[in-house]
Every structure is written in C-alpha cells, then in structure tokens.
Amino acid sequence: MRFSYWATFVWLGAALVSCGTKDTGNGGAEAEKEKLPAVEILKVYESPVAQTGNYTATVEAFKTNNITTSTPNRIKNILVEVGESVSAGQKLVTLDNVNIDQLKVRLDNTEREYDRAVQLLEIGGGTRQAVDQLKTELDAARRQYENMVENTVLVSPVNGVVTARNYDPGDMTGQLPVLTVGQVNPVKVIVNVSESEFTRVHRNMDVKVTADVYPDRTFTGKVYLIHPTIDPSTRTFTVEITIDNGDNALVPGMFARVEMNFGVADHVVVPDRAVVKQPGSGNRYVYVFNPADSTVSYNQVELGRRIDNAYELLSGVDNGADVVIAGQTRLADGVRVSVVKQ
C-alpha cells in the first residue's frame, strides 16, 4: 500500500513537470517576439516630381551708368534729383566752361595756320613736314576742345532713374560720379545655381519671380545671361534674369524669390516621418525593412524637394522598398523588428 502511494506521487510529479516545461517553451517564444522593436512600414514607389530650384535674390537695375567727367571741373548746376526718371540724351549736369573760350581761340588759330601752310605748299613756298606738323596740332586741339564741350554738359546715355547723387553745385568733381542712373525697365536679379543644373539652364528660359511686398503677384522673368564658368568653392554658376518692369513696380534693392523649373524626373517619394536626422550631423537616413529576415538597414539618403508632408529622395532607397514610418527610436542597422502595421 505504501509502495502504491509513493508510485502515484512520483507519477503525478513527473506529469506536472512535463506540463510545466511545455508551457515555459511557448511563453519564451512569445516573450522573444514581444521584445523585438515594433515598427510600421510603408511600400514606396517612384513618382514624377517637378524639378525646381528656389533661390533668393535682390532686384537690381538692368544697367547702371555713372555720370562723371574725364577731367576735374567745377559743377555749375545739377538739373535732376534722386528718384527722377530721365531719358537718353537728357541734360543732367552743367559744369564750368571758363576754359572753353580759350580752347576755341587756340583751335581757330591752329586751323588758320594749317590752312596757310597748305596754301604755301601748293605754290611751292612751304614744306610737307610743316603741313603734317600743323595737321597733328590741329587734330589735338580739336579733340581737346570737343572733349571739354562734352564734359561741360553731362547727359544721360539711357532711359532710367537717378539712383544716386554725390555732389552739390559749386563742388569740384572727384573720384565719385556726379550722378548714377539706373535702367529699371527691365530690372534684373542674379542667382547662383548648382552645377548639376548647368545643362538644364538656357537663354530665354522662363523664370517665376515674386517679391514679398507684392504677395499676390507673380512676375515672369527670362534668363538673360549664363556665366560660362563654375565657382570651384561653391560648385555653382551665375545666372542673370531680366524681368519686365513696365509699371516700375519692382525697385532696385527689393528682396525677391526666384523659382526655376528644370522639368520632371521620376524619384522615390517617402513620408517625412520616414526620414531620420543623424544627431550631430546634417546627414539624413531612412530605415528600410528586409522581409527575408525581418531586419532593417540604415540607409543614408539625399533629399530633393519637400512635397507637402513627404520628401523626394534623390538616392538611398530603391523603388518598391518597404520603409519604416514609425518606431525608429529603438532601431539600429541590422536589428530584427516586428511589423505591427503595413
């Protein structure tokens, strides 16, 4: 009887141990699964994305002319003020002409001596050398007189607006120009474009320009000049854009925003939630899920345009890849994950 009691006890103990071992095994598998980082993934694809470049610039006069004299002289009168519109050929400044009369007398005397020398040569009473010498003196006197006349009255070479004045009547002209005239129809902006777009920019290409002072208006510009060299320090080249300014709405010095359209390209687009910034650097990464072994890879990406709540990727993620859009805080390169939502 005692033997039977102990046998039953041993058999029950073995059964309990057996059941306990089986439960422990299942619980371990579930626990291991629960310890894996939980993530949400999204399959991403290539989409046509408008390729645009956005730049900031300052509105400038299309051409700027410095109105000054070739020789120092005293200013008699300045006929225009800053901000006034002027026309090509319009008188702007008059200067002291006290030396003009003396130069005119010298020119007339030299011209008479030259004429007499020519007449003497024709009748055999002079020499060719004397005629040539007087001709040289006559030409020099005429140039000096014409230059003085030209520098006595200064005129505008273009249609434009007076943008600067550096002297007052009675002053002697110096190194600074007396006036500055800017051609403001059209105006221009200058931007520096990445060398990667060098083959996409061409003359007369339409460009969208906006100014903060006119939030509801868009101006159309055209590429006027493309500089033929690339700056090795910035890897950019300079582009000059002209903008029609018939109503003089744009004023030199205004802040402008420029948008250039370079066409369309197919690139992978990912939600902004998928992009992770590496601490301490400007690098951006995306975790890509590998369904073969349930791991993620830490892929560095090159961002393109921001499109609402998504980014265009220029590189780093393949078409059709599964990217992690939630749960990145516990991830690292090569870590196994548990997908909770796809």
Secondary structure, DSSP 8 states (H G I E B T S, - for coil): -HHHHHHHHHHHHHHHHHHHHHHHHHHHHHHHHHHS-EEEEEE--EEEEEEEEEEEEE-EEEEEEEE--SS--BEEEE---TT-EE-TT-EEEEE--TTHHHHHHHHHHHHHHHHHHHHHHHTTSS-HHHHHHHHHHHHHHHHHHHHHHHTTEEE-SSSEEEEEE---TT-B--SS-SEEEEEEEEEEEEEEEEGGGGGG--TT-EEEEEETTEEEEEEEEEEEEE-S--BTTTTEEEEEEEE--TT--S-TT-EEEEEEEEEEEEEEEEEGGGEEE-TTSS-EEEEEEETTTTEEEEEEEEEEEEETTEEEEEESS-TT-EEEEE-GGG--TT-B-EEEE-
